[in-house]
Amino acid sequence: MESINKKHTNQALVGVIRAVPIILGYLPVSLAFGVLASTAGLSIYSAAAMSLFVYAGSAQLISVGLIGAGASAAAITVTVFLINIRHMLMSAHLAPYLGNLKRWQQVLFSYELTDESFAIHSLNFRKQSVPPEAQLFALNMSAHLTWIGGTVIGAWVGGRLTFDTAAYGIDYVLPAMFIALLVMQIENNRRAAIAALAAILGLGLYLAGMNQLYIIVAAVIAASVGATLKKEADSEDRKPEGGGTGNA
């Protein structure tokens, strides 16, 4: 029993270590969210509850902006839904790897899945087999706890001090973290081309005046092109050498 507990502890420690890049990115962003939430009139408890139950950085930041602007609950709900609909794509990608988990474990895993944890998990799943459960959940939970803790501290500071997040460049931390995670995913020219296509499409649609859906549209188109190219590459790899099918 002691050896089993030690094994689980070691696996959980590996998960926490793998979450370090996410943790370092989440700290300043969650602090900024806490400050903004306090500025928008949310209490520390409300801000912490949002980080516990919503747990979606971009959606939370936009939500507090809408709350501060006096938007209706329906407008906030629809906006958050559109922003987070990309999680369906991420979940569909990781689902084949998680078939051995119990149902409640799958629910917990999906509940704590974010863009950043998705990037780390998908990279690990491709390069290795699916890590042990203790490692999976330690990564997710350490990132989530960091986000909640940073939110609480930021809300506390925001309620007592005047804090300009833009002056310190904190508002750029989230996109900077996304860029770093994207670079980790680019392993060949095809992936680089798909990333460039998504960026060009997204920028073009944004400049054309599309609402938050431009992210989803660009992601779906780029992912479809990537899936087609990968399917064609796999078909080429499966062709017999010499291209002949007859008997020698």
C-alpha positions in Angstrom: 0.0 0.0 0.0 2.8 2.4 0.9 4.5 1.7 -2.5 1.3 2.4 -4.3 0.7 5.7 -2.5 4.3 6.7 -3.2 3.8 5.9 -6.9 0.7 8.0 -7.1 2.5 10.8 -5.3 5.3 10.7 -7.8 2.9 10.7 -10.7 1.0 13.6 -9.2 4.3 15.5 -8.8 5.1 15.0 -12.5 1.6 16.4 -13.4 2.3 19.5 -11.3 5.7 20.0 -12.9 4.1 19.7 -16.3 1.6 22.3 -15.3 4.3 24.9 -14.4 4.1 26.7 -17.8 0.4 27.0 -17.4 0.7 28.1 -13.7 3.2 30.9 -14.7 0.8 32.1 -17.3 -2.3 31.9 -15.1 -0.9 33.9 -12.2 -0.7 37.3 -13.8 -3.9 36.7 -15.9 -6.0 35.6 -12.9 -4.6 38.5 -10.9 -5.7 40.8 -13.7 -9.1 39.2 -13.8 -9.6 39.6 -10.1 -8.7 43.3 -10.3 -11.1 43.8 -13.2 -13.9 41.9 -11.5 -13.5 44.0 -8.4 -13.6 47.2 -10.6 -16.8 45.9 -12.2 -18.4 45.7 -8.8 -18.1 41.9 -8.1 -17.2 40.8 -4.6 -14.3 38.5 -3.9 -16.7 35.6 -3.4 -18.4 36.3 -6.8 -15.1 36.5 -8.6 -13.8 33.3 -6.9 -17.1 31.5 -7.8 -16.7 32.6 -11.4 -13.2 31.1 -11.5 -14.4 28.0 -9.8 -17.5 27.3 -12.0 -16.8 29.0 -15.3 -13.0 28.6 -15.4 -12.5 30.2 -18.8 -10.1 33.0 -19.0 -11.2 34.9 -22.1 -14.9 34.3 -21.3 -14.4 35.6 -17.7 -12.5 38.7 -18.8 -15.2 39.5 -21.4 -17.9 38.8 -18.9 -16.7 41.3 -16.3 -16.4 43.9 -19.1 -20.0 43.2 -20.1 -21.1 43.4 -16.4 -19.3 46.7 -16.0 -21.1 48.0 -19.1 -24.5 46.9 -17.7 -25.2 44.1 -20.2 -28.1 41.8 -19.6 -27.6 38.3 -18.3 -28.9 36.9 -21.6 -26.3 38.8 -23.6 -23.5 37.7 -21.3 -24.7 34.0 -21.4 -24.8 34.0 -25.2 -21.4 35.7 -25.5 -19.8 33.2 -23.2 -21.4 30.3 -25.0 -20.0 31.5 -28.4 -16.5 32.0 -27.0 -16.4 28.6 -25.3 -18.0 26.6 -28.1 -14.4 25.7 -29.2 -14.2 23.4 -26.2 -16.4 21.0 -28.2 -13.6 20.7 -30.7 -10.9 20.2 -28.0 -13.0 17.6 -26.2 -13.7 15.7 -29.5 -9.9 15.6 -30.1 -9.0 14.2 -26.7 -12.0 11.8 -26.2 -10.4 8.8 -28.0 -7.5 8.9 -25.6 -9.6 8.9 -22.5 -11.8 5.8 -23.0 -10.2 4.0 -20.1 -11.3 6.6 -17.5 -14.4 6.1 -15.5 -17.4 8.3 -16.4 -17.0 10.6 -13.4 -13.3 11.0 -14.2 -14.1 11.9 -17.8 -16.6 14.5 -16.5 -14.0 16.0 -14.1 -11.4 16.0 -16.8 -13.6 17.8 -19.3 -14.7 20.3 -16.6 -11.2 21.4 -16.0 -10.1 21.4 -19.7 -8.8 24.8 -20.9 -6.9 25.9 -24.0 -3.7 25.7 -22.1 -4.2 22.3 -20.5 -5.5 21.0 -23.9 -2.2 22.1 -25.5 -0.2 20.3 -22.9 -2.3 17.1 -22.9 -2.6 16.8 -26.7 1.2 17.2 -27.0 1.8 14.5 -24.4 -0.8 12.1 -25.8 0.8 12.3 -29.3 4.3 11.8 -28.1 3.6 9.2 -25.4 0.8 7.0 -24.2 -1.9 8.5 -22.0 -0.3 9.4 -18.6 -1.5 7.8 -15.3 -4.7 9.3 -13.8 -2.8 10.9 -10.9 -0.7 12.8 -13.4 -3.6 13.9 -15.5 -5.7 15.3 -12.7 -2.7 16.8 -10.8 -1.9 18.9 -13.9 -5.6 20.0 -14.3 -6.2 20.7 -10.6 -3.0 22.6 -10.0 -3.7 24.9 -12.9 -7.3 25.4 -11.7 -6.3 26.1 -8.1 -3.7 28.6 -9.3 -6.4 30.4 -11.3 -8.8 30.5 -8.3 -6.0 31.7 -6.0 -4.9 34.4 -8.4 -8.4 35.6 -8.8 -8.9 35.9 -5.0 -5.7 37.9 -4.6 -6.5 40.1 -7.5 -10.0 40.8 -6.3 -8.6 41.7 -2.8 -6.0 44.0 -4.3 -8.5 45.6 -6.7 -10.8 46.4 -3.8 -8.0 48.3 -2.0 -5.7 49.8 -4.6 -6.0 51.6 -8.0 -4.4 49.2 -10.4 -3.8 49.8 -14.1 -3.3 46.4 -15.7 -2.5 47.9 -19.1 0.4 50.0 -17.7 2.2 46.8 -16.6 1.5 44.9 -19.8 -0.6 42.3 -17.9 -3.3 42.5 -20.6 -0.9 40.9 -23.0 0.0 37.9 -20.9 -2.9 35.8 -22.1 -2.2 36.1 -25.8 1.6 35.7 -25.1 0.8 32.4 -23.3 -1.3 31.2 -26.3 1.6 32.0 -28.7 4.0 30.0 -26.5 1.7 27.0 -26.4 1.1 27.2 -30.2 4.9 27.1 -30.8 5.0 23.9 -28.8 2.5 22.4 -31.2 4.3 23.2 -34.4 6.3 20.1 -35.1 6.5 20.2 -39.0 5.8 22.4 -42.0 2.2 21.2 -42.3 1.4 22.3 -38.7 3.1 25.7 -39.3 1.0 26.2 -42.5 -2.2 25.4 -40.7 -1.3 27.8 -37.8 -0.6 30.5 -40.3 -3.9 29.8 -42.2 -5.9 30.1 -38.9 -4.2 33.4 -38.0 -4.7 34.9 -41.5 -8.4 33.8 -41.6 -9.0 35.0 -38.0 -7.5 38.4 -38.6 -9.3 38.8 -42.0 -12.7 37.9 -40.5 -12.1 40.2 -37.5 -11.1 43.2 -39.8 -14.2 42.4 -41.9 -16.3 43.1 -38.8 -17.4 39.6 -37.7 -18.2 39.2 -34.0 -16.7 36.6 -31.7 -17.6 33.9 -34.1 -14.5 34.7 -36.2 -12.4 32.6 -33.8 -14.7 29.6 -34.3 -15.0 30.0 -38.1 -11.2 30.4 -38.5 -10.5 27.4 -36.3 -13.0 25.1 -38.0 -11.8 26.0 -41.5 -8.1 25.6 -40.6 -8.7 22.4 -38.7 -10.7 21.0 -41.6 -7.8 21.8 -44.0 -5.4 20.2 -41.6 -7.4 17.1 -41.2 -7.7 16.8 -45.0 -3.9 17.2 -45.5 -3.2 14.7 -42.7 -5.5 12.1 -44.3 -3.8 12.5 -47.7 -0.4 12.2 -46.1 -1.4 9.1 -44.2 -2.8 7.6 -47.4 0.5 8.2 -49.2 2.4 6.6 -46.3 0.2 3.5 -46.5 0.8 3.0 -50.3 3.1 0.0 -51.0 6.6 0.8 -52.1 7.0 0.9 -55.9 3.3 1.8 -56.4 2.5 -1.6 -58.0 -0.1 -4.0 -56.9 0.6 -7.0 -59.2 2.6 -10.1 -58.3 6.3 -10.0 -58.9 
